Amino acid sequence: MLVFRFGQGMYFPFSTIHYHNVVGIPLSLIGVGLGSLAVASVASGLVSGPLSDRYGRKPVMLAALAGSAAAFAAFAFVEGFAGYLLVSVAAGLAGNTTFDAARNAMVADVTEPGRRARAYGLVRVGGNAGWALGPMVAGLTAASVGSEGVYRALFLGASALIALLAVVLALMLKESLPTRSEHTPRPGGSGLRSALADGPFLALLAAGVLLYYVFTQDWQALPIYAKNFLGVPDGRIGLFLGANGLMVILLQLPISYAIDHTSKVWALLTGAALFGASSATLLLTESFLGILVAFAIFFTLAEMTLEVAGAALAADLAPARLRGTYLALFGACFGAAYGVSPIVAGALLEARLPAVIWQIQLLAAALAAIALVILRAISGQQKAEG
């Protein structure tokens, strides 16, 4: 996970800066490209989850890594919007959502329910070590080199790292798929229908989309907002992005331990409140310090809660035979939100209305809290009836 997230950290935070400031793609069209990537990732999640339930976690993970390596290499040679859109769709079809769904299913396969939050937390610590180092290295490299061509080199470096990771996992990773039975669902069939008929799980999906709206929007909007609206240099942008990863390394395991010993629904409600606090801080301040507090503290605490409690709750709600399907659908919440949030952010930044971004985020956090209350009510009713 460290290598995978390091490679992603070299690309995603600075991709908007490169494609807008160097290639010349308007922010609104960059939002369309990111939205297309997200839509493609949702589509891949609908297929990859059932596939991992039938054929195994490992082959799905390796296919996703190979697709990500190819996409990052292609991104380095994009010269206009048409190429950017095409590569974005390809990256969504075989990339992050597919890998994370199979990985999360593998983690659930080998851990007991009462330890899943800690297991997901441990995975995130490794991943966020990469997130901490990737943006810092990329930001410092861009600041020291000072050449527009440095971004392309960073994208190619990300591709090489992910390709290396695929080779290592192909040689060392063992399959964790539970023993098959005659009841194993066929890809795209009864598994998806069963998951989408589960009331509490549907409420979790609604909350997940809303919370990931805030999560995905800030990662894309804040770097360009900081640079083009507040004049924050690349080195400082890398600093507040890297601080996010460092906070996860320090606090993710204690927070995961606490989540394992409390209600995951209440944990997610706390995460929604923290996302709201982050958006409120950005709404009320226009400074590097405000961004640092909002992103490195409030946003990071909310992220740590969402990523661990959300996946653990999805795994708890899932029948063992549909674990990959449930986790893929929950993972698709990220893609669904990513299909909307950058388009909204790009349009509002083009219109020079950044405050509206944070206002919409406050509404999304509030609606997510309502969905979580509904989830808790439905679950309580089902237990009473059972």
C-alpha positions in Angstrom: 0.0 0.0 0.0 2.9 2.4 0.7 4.2 2.1 -2.8 0.7 2.4 -4.4 -0.3 5.5 -2.5 3.2 7.0 -3.0 2.7 6.8 -6.7 -0.8 8.2 -6.5 0.4 11.0 -4.3 2.9 12.0 -6.9 0.1 12.4 -9.5 -3.3 13.3 -8.1 -2.6 16.4 -6.0 -0.6 18.1 -8.8 -2.5 16.8 -11.8 -5.0 19.7 -11.8 -2.2 22.3 -11.6 -0.3 20.6 -14.5 -3.3 20.2 -16.8 -4.6 23.7 -16.2 -1.5 25.8 -15.8 0.8 23.8 -18.2 -1.4 22.0 -20.8 -4.0 24.7 -20.7 -7.2 22.7 -20.1 -9.9 24.8 -18.4 -10.8 23.9 -14.9 -14.4 23.1 -15.8 -13.1 20.5 -18.4 -10.7 19.0 -15.9 -13.7 18.5 -13.7 -15.4 16.7 -16.6 -12.4 14.5 -17.0 -12.3 13.6 -13.3 -16.0 13.0 -13.4 -15.6 10.6 -16.3 -12.9 8.8 -14.4 -15.3 8.5 -11.5 -18.2 7.2 -13.6 -15.9 4.6 -15.1 -14.7 3.5 -11.7 -18.3 3.0 -10.5 -18.9 0.8 -13.5 -15.8 -1.2 -12.8 -16.9 -1.6 -9.2 -20.2 -3.2 -10.2 -18.2 -5.9 -12.0 -15.1 -6.3 -10.0 -16.8 -7.1 -6.7 -18.8 -10.0 -8.0 -15.7 -11.2 -10.0 -13.6 -11.1 -6.8 -16.3 -13.2 -5.0 -16.1 -15.8 -7.7 -12.5 -15.9 -9.0 -10.6 -14.5 -6.1 -9.1 -11.3 -4.7 -5.6 -11.6 -6.1 -6.3 -11.6 -9.9 -8.6 -8.5 -9.5 -5.9 -6.6 -7.6 -3.2 -7.4 -10.1 -5.4 -6.3 -13.0 -6.1 -3.1 -11.3 -2.4 -2.4 -10.6 -1.5 -3.1 -14.2 -4.3 -0.8 -15.4 -3.1 2.0 -13.0 0.5 1.8 -14.2 -0.5 2.1 -17.8 -2.9 5.0 -17.1 -0.3 7.0 -15.2 2.2 6.5 -18.0 -0.4 7.7 -20.6 -1.3 10.7 -18.4 2.3 12.0 -18.9 1.8 12.3 -22.6 -1.6 14.0 -22.6 -1.6 17.2 -24.8 -5.2 18.3 -24.7 -8.7 17.6 -23.4 -9.5 14.7 -25.7 -6.5 12.7 -24.6 -7.1 13.6 -21.0 -10.7 12.4 -21.2 -9.8 9.1 -22.9 -7.1 8.3 -20.4 -9.3 9.3 -17.5 -12.0 6.8 -18.5 -9.3 4.0 -18.9 -7.9 4.8 -15.5 -11.4 4.6 -14.0 -12.1 1.2 -15.6 -9.0 -0.4 -14.2 -7.7 1.4 -11.2 -8.1 2.5 -7.6 -11.7 1.5 -7.0 -11.1 -2.1 -8.3 -7.9 -2.5 -6.3 -9.3 -1.2 -3.0 -12.5 -3.3 -3.2 -10.5 -6.5 -3.7 -8.0 -5.5 -1.1 -10.7 -4.7 1.5 -12.4 -8.0 0.8 -9.1 -9.8 1.4 -8.7 -7.9 4.7 -12.2 -8.9 5.8 -11.5 -12.5 4.8 -8.6 -12.9 7.2 -9.8 -10.9 10.2 -12.6 -11.3 12.8 -15.4 -8.7 12.8 -14.2 -7.2 16.1 -10.7 -6.5 14.7 -11.6 -5.3 11.2 -11.4 -1.6 12.0 -7.9 -2.1 13.3 -6.9 -4.2 10.3 -8.2 -1.5 7.9 -6.4 1.1 10.0 -3.1 -0.8 9.7 -3.6 -0.9 5.9 -4.3 2.8 5.8 -1.2 3.6 7.9 1.0 2.0 5.2 -1.0 3.7 2.5 -0.8 7.1 4.1 2.9 6.8 4.6 2.9 6.8 0.8 0.4 9.7 0.7 2.6 11.7 3.2 5.8 11.1 1.1 4.3 11.3 -2.4 2.9 14.9 -2.3 5.9 16.1 -0.3 8.4 14.7 -2.8 6.4 15.9 -5.7 5.9 19.4 -4.3 9.6 19.8 -3.3 10.8 18.4 -6.7 8.5 20.8 -8.6 9.6 23.7 -6.5 13.3 23.0 -6.8 13.4 22.1 -10.5 11.1 24.9 -11.5 10.4 23.4 -15.0 7.0 22.7 -16.4 8.2 19.3 -17.6 8.8 18.1 -14.0 5.1 17.1 -13.7 5.4 14.7 -16.6 8.4 13.1 -15.0 6.5 12.7 -11.8 3.7 10.9 -13.6 6.1 8.5 -15.2 7.7 7.8 -11.9 4.3 6.9 -10.4 3.7 4.5 -13.3 7.0 2.7 -12.7 6.4 2.3 -9.0 3.0 0.8 -9.4 4.2 -1.6 -12.1 6.9 -2.8 -9.7 4.3 -3.3 -7.0 2.2 -5.5 -9.4 5.2 -7.7 -10.0 6.0 -8.1 -6.3 2.4 -8.9 -5.4 2.1 -11.4 -8.2 5.1 -13.3 -6.7 4.3 -13.0 -3.0 0.6 -12.5 -2.3 -1.6 -15.5 -1.4 -5.3 -15.8 -2.2 -7.8 -15.4 0.6 -11.2 -16.2 -1.1 -13.3 -18.3 1.3 -14.1 -21.8 0.1 -16.5 -21.8 -2.7 -19.9 -23.5 -2.5 -22.7 -24.2 -4.9 -24.3 -21.0 -3.7 -21.5 -18.7 -4.8 -23.2 -15.9 -6.9 -22.4 -15.4 -10.6 -20.8 -12.1 -11.5 -23.4 -9.4 -12.1 -26.3 -11.6 -11.0 -28.0 -12.3 -7.7 -25.2 -10.9 -5.6 -25.8 -7.3 -6.8 -29.6 -7.7 -6.4 -29.2 -9.0 -2.9 -26.9 -6.2 -1.8 -29.1 -3.5 -3.4 -32.2 -4.9 -1.6 -30.5 -4.6 1.8 -32.1 -1.5 3.6 -29.3 -0.7 6.1 -26.7 -1.1 3.4 -28.5 1.2 1.0 -28.5 3.9 3.8 -24.8 3.3 4.3 -24.3 3.8 0.5 -26.2 7.1 0.6 -24.1 8.4 3.5 -21.0 7.2 1.8 -21.6 9.1 -1.4 -22.3 12.3 0.5 -19.2 12.0 2.8 -17.0 11.0 -0.1 -18.3 14.1 -2.0 -16.5 16.3 0.6 -13.5 14.0 0.7 -12.9 13.9 -3.0 -13.7 17.6 -3.6 -11.1 18.9 -1.1 -8.3 16.8 -2.5 -8.9 18.2 -6.0 -10.0 21.8 -5.2 -7.7 22.8 -2.3 -4.4 22.6 -4.2 -5.6 24.8 -7.1 -7.5 27.1 -4.7 -4.5 27.6 -2.5 -2.2 28.3 -5.5 -4.4 30.4 -7.7 -6.6 32.2 -5.1 -4.3 32.6 -2.1 -0.9 32.5 -3.8 0.4 29.5 -1.8 3.6 28.1 -3.4 4.0 24.5 -4.5 6.2 23.7 -1.5 3.6 24.7 1.0 0.9 22.9 -0.9 2.9 19.8 -0.6 3.3 20.5 3.1 -0.4 20.6 4.0 -1.1 17.6 1.7 1.7 15.7 3.3 0.6 16.7 6.8 -2.6 14.8 6.1 -0.6 11.6 5.6 1.6 12.1 8.6 -1.5 12.6 10.8 -2.9 9.3 9.6 0.4 7.5 10.4 0.3 8.9 14.0 -3.4 8.6 14.8 -5.0 6.0 12.5 -4.4 3.0 14.7 -5.7 4.6 18.0 -8.8 5.8 16.1 -9.3 2.4 14.6 -9.0 0.7 18.0 -11.6 3.1 19.3 -13.9 2.3 16.4 -13.6 -1.5 17.1 -14.9 -0.8 20.6 -17.8 1.4 19.7 -20.7 1.7 17.2 -19.5 2.2 13.7 -22.6 4.2 12.9 -21.8 6.7 15.7 -18.2 6.8 14.4 -19.4 7.8 11.0 -21.7 10.4 12.5 -18.6 11.9 14.2 -16.9 11.8 10.8 -19.7 13.8 9.3 -19.4 16.4 12.0 -15.7 16.7 11.4 -16.1 17.2 7.7 -18.6 19.9 8.5 -16.1 21.6 10.8 -13.5 21.5 8.0 -15.8 23.1 5.5 -16.9 25.8 8.0 -13.2 26.6 8.7 -12.5 27.1 4.9 -15.7 29.2 4.6 -14.6 31.5 7.5 -10.9 31.9 6.7 -8.8 32.7 3.6 -5.3 31.9 4.6 -2.7 29.1 4.6 -3.2 28.6 8.3 -6.9 28.2 7.8 -6.3 25.6 5.1 -3.8 23.8 7.3 -6.3 23.6 10.3 -9.2 22.6 8.1 -7.4 20.0 6.0 -4.6 18.6 8.3 -6.8 18.4 11.4 -10.6 18.4 10.9 -10.6 16.8 7.4 -7.9 14.3 8.3 -9.8 13.1 11.4 -13.0 12.8 9.4 -11.1 10.9 6.6 -9.6 8.4 9.1 -13.0 7.7 10.5 -14.8 7.3 7.2 -12.3 5.1 5.5 -12.1 2.6 8.4 -15.6 2.7 9.9 -17.3 2.7 6.5 -15.4 -0.3 5.2 -15.7 -2.2 8.5 -19.5 -1.6 8.6 -19.9 -2.7 5.0 -18.1 -5.9 5.7 -20.2 -6.5 8.9 -23.4 -6.0 6.9 -22.3 -8.4 4.1 -23.0 -12.1 4.0 -19.6 -13.9 3.7 -20.4 -15.1 0.1 -21.0 -11.5 -1.0 -18.2 -9.8 0.8 -16.5 -8.6 -2.3 -19.7 -7.3 -3.8 -20.7 -5.3 -0.7 -17.2 -3.8 -0.4 -17.0 -3.0 -4.1 -20.4 -1.2 -3.9 -19.2 0.8 -0.9 -16.0 1.5 -2.7 -18.0 2.8 -5.6 -19.4 5.5 -3.4 -16.0 7.2 -3.8 -16.3 7.0 -7.6 -19.9 8.2 -7.6 -19.0 11.3 -5.5 -15.9 11.8 -7.6 -18.1 12.0 -10.7 -19.8 15.1 -9.3 -17.5 16.9 -6.9 -14.7 18.0 -9.2 -17.2 19.2 -11.8 -18.9 21.4 -9.2 -15.6 22.6 -7.8 -14.2 23.3 -11.3 -17.2 25.3 -12.3 -17.3 27.3 -9.0 -13.6 28.0 -9.1 -13.9 29.2 -12.7 -16.7 31.5 -11.6 -14.5 32.6 -8.6 -17.0 31.4 -6.1 -15.0 29.2 -3.8 -17.2 30.0 -0.8 -20.1 28.1 -2.4 -18.0 25.0 -2.5 -17.7 24.9 1.3 -21.4 25.8 1.7 -22.4 22.8 -0.4 -20.0 20.6 1.6 -21.8 21.6 4.8 -25.1 20.5 3.3 -23.6 17.2 2.2 -22.3 16.5 5.7 -25.7 17.2 7.2 -27.5 15.0 4.7 -25.0 12.2 5.4 -25.8 12.4 9.1 -29.5 12.0 8.4 -28.8 8.9 6.3 -26.8 7.4 9.1 -29.6 8.0 11.6 -32.0 6.2 9.2 -29.5 3.3 8.9 -29.5 3.0 12.7 -33.3 3.1 12.9 -33.7 0.4 10.2 -31.1 -1.8 11.8 -32.8 -1.5 15.2 -36.2 -2.3 13.7 -34.8 -5.4 11.9 -33.3 -6.6 15.1 -36.5 -6.1 17.0 -38.5 -8.0 14.3 -35.9 -10.8 14.3 
